[in-house]
């Protein structure tokens, strides 16, 4: 009789475990998922050494709250990224977002040419997310960096 009770308890326990693993999410703990939901287009032309304004909306599309983090802005050309600004993003509950703007600065040492403006949520990778591959967004238009005007 004792064996039957133990066997029944084992079957119930295994059944509950199987149900938990087959449930949506497969028993995996819910995680946040930070994305740059929108990114304003940069100015068409800027001189090296000058600044420009940039604006984004960082959203948590995950199922858990994300702790405070940073969204970083880059100018990208030929696979090389140069950071030009950063913005602190507070704690984000699921489905919530944080909009903000920054004053970006183009380094004097940056080569002239056409660049893409890229913003990346959780750029330092401090938050463990559902997906680490969807954090960045590239602006629809490019920004041309030209030589600074001569000093007088």
N, C-alpha and C positions, 0 to 999 in steps of 0.2 A: 504494500500500500504506500509506504514512504517513497519507494522508487517511482510510483506513478505520479505522486505529487511533485517530486523533483522534475520528472520528465515534462509534466504539464507546465510547470513554471519556466523551464528552459524553452519550451515551444512558444509560450507567450512572450518571453523576453526576446527571442529571435524574431518573432513576428513584428514586435514593436520596433526593433532595430531596422528591419527591412523596410517597414513603412516610413520611418524617418529618412532613410537614405533614398527612397524612391520619391519622396515629397519634392516639390519645387525647390531647387537649390541643392538638392542631393545631400542635405545634412551639412553643407558647407556654411560656415559663419558668414553672415551678411557683412559686406564691406562698402565703404564709400567708393565713388568713382568720379574724379574731378576732370572736367573738360572746360576748355575755353569755348563758351557757347557762341560768342560773337566777338568780332574784332573790327574796329573802325579802320577805314582805309587811311594810310599815311598821306602826307603831302606828296605831290609829284616830284619835287626837287628840293634838296637840302644841301647845304655846304658842309664839308667836314669841319668839325668843331662847333657846329650850331646845334640847337635843340629843336625838338618838335613835340607836339602833344600826341599821345596815343591813348586809346580807350578800349576796354574789354569788359566782358561779362563772364565770370567764372562760375560754373554751376556744378552742383553735386547731383549726378544722375544715378548714384548708387542707392543702396538700401540701408546704409548706416551713416551716422554723423561723422563728418571729417573734421579733424582738429585744425587749428589755424595753420596756414601755410603761406607760400609765396607764389605769385605768378610773375614770371620773368619774360622780358621782351628782348628779342634779338633781331639783328640785321643779318640775313643769310644770303650767301652767294657761293656757288660752286661747292656746296656741302660744308662750308665753314660758317660757323655762327659766332657773332660778336654781340655780347650782352650790352644793351644800351639803357635798360631801365628795369626796375622791379617794383612790385606792389604787394603789400601785405594783404592777405585775405583771412578774415576771421573764421571761426568755427562755422561750418555749413551743415545744416541738417539735410536729410534727403529731400530732393526736389527744390532746394533753396539755392539762391545765387547771390553773388556779390559783384556789383558793377563799380568800376573806378577808372580814373585816368592817371597818367603819369607824365612827367616831363622827361622825355628821352633825350639823350645827348649822343651825337655822332662823334666818335673819337677822331681827333685830328690825324691820327695815323692810318685811318681806314682808307683803302684804295678807292679811287673813283669807280663809278659804274652803277649798274642797276641791281638793287637788292630787294629781297622779300622781307616784309615785317612779319615776324613769327612771335606769338605769345604762347607760353607753356604754363599750364596750371601745375602746381606742386612740382616746380622745376627742380628743387633739390631732391625729390623722391622721398620725402619724409613720411608720407602717408602710404600704407599698404592698401592698394586699390583692387577692385574687381578687374580692371584692365589698366595696365601702365602704358599702353600703346596709343591711347586716344586723348592725351593731355594737351596736344598742341594744335593751334589753328594758324593758318597763313592768311594774311590779308589778300583781298582779291586783286589789288593793284600794287605795282612795284614802286619803289622809291629810288630816285636817281641821286646818288651822292656825287657832288662835284667838288672841285678844288675850292678852298676858301679864297675869298678875295684878297688881293695883295695888301700888306700892311702899309699904312701911310706914314 
